[in-house]
């Protein structure tokens, strides 16, 4: 990959043996990262004061392999994030920051409730921004082969931010993945979209609420946020619904969803402007159903999880005076990656091509699972309930 300088090599090779045991290529990887930083134009002073001292963090790899969007049930994920406290706090903070939030809505087209929902989900409105050293986390992930290229670039961006704004290494703390500040921007997003909202000459997402909220609005605008459109809504499906169209790849015009008998949860017909919408069933047919509009896709560009996007959208609705879900998410066991991977193997073996088994229930897996469920007379909602696992022989 890269090469390094002699002094840093000596420092790294003197690292404790426990790092070598946990990550055999750690020393040589950090040497290469230093050369990469040098090639990226970072100063030798920055390199010597950061990459010569980064530490391997096993906990980061553990958390990377157990992301809640992939390991929790929707009920567990959603109820921990859309809480009465967050709703009340969001409403309180809207009053407190009304002038700023209304100004941002006018400038960037993102209504206040959405900025508050992102802020609430990311850091509990700034009360917990993470405590893990960003440079250590990013270096650890950069040296892990699974997504090395991505996290190497994020590490380089973090180092450039440090150099640009003179951030102290000790102040650069965040999530296990290296996300930073009130709204948990990854370094590349920070570098491209952070805005100096308070006019002090520095875009400081850790210590300036004004900078953080302005940056979030700017980011969402650039991700494609559509002014005057909502994220989506909870809907009611007719009893004889066939589940023919599920997920983003099967998005349909709202007029088509209305033809299929989908209504608002109040029983009123869907409004049918010229918009596309995708149907999501995060708990299968026994749980709530949602139509996601274009802004749902924008939320997914912030965090590529349907659980997250639904939580952001619904929390925003609640902050804005909306009511709780009509259909509460049912309690279900978590879908472990090992169990989903075995399900994928079984589907492939039966001729339902879902791609390489990875333990993540993506679009291909849902499509293959639906086809299998139809063949077995099961409800073809693409969700692996216990009846489906049993039918496939997955314990």
Buried (B, 14 or more C-beta within 10 A) or exposed (E): BBEBBEEBBEBBEEBEEEBBEEBEEBBBBBBBBBBBBBEBEBEEEBBBEBBBBBBBBEEBBEBBEEBBBBBBBBBBBBBEBBBEEBBEBBBEBBEEBEEBBEBBBEEBBBBBBBBBBBBBBBBBBBEEBBEBBBBBBBBBBBBBEEEBEEBBBBBBBBBBBBBEBEBEBEEBBBBBBBBBBBBBBBBBBBBEBBBBBBEEEBBBBBBBBBBBBBBBBBBBBBBEBBEEBBBBBBBBBEEEBEBEBBBBEBBBBBEBBBEBEBBBBEEEEBEBEEBBBBBBBBBBBBBBBBBBBBBBBBBBBBBEBBBBBBBBBBBBBBBBEBEEBEBEBEEBEBBEBEBBBBBBBBBBEEEBEBEEBBBBBEBBBBBBBBBBBEEEEBBBBBBBBEEBBEBBEBE
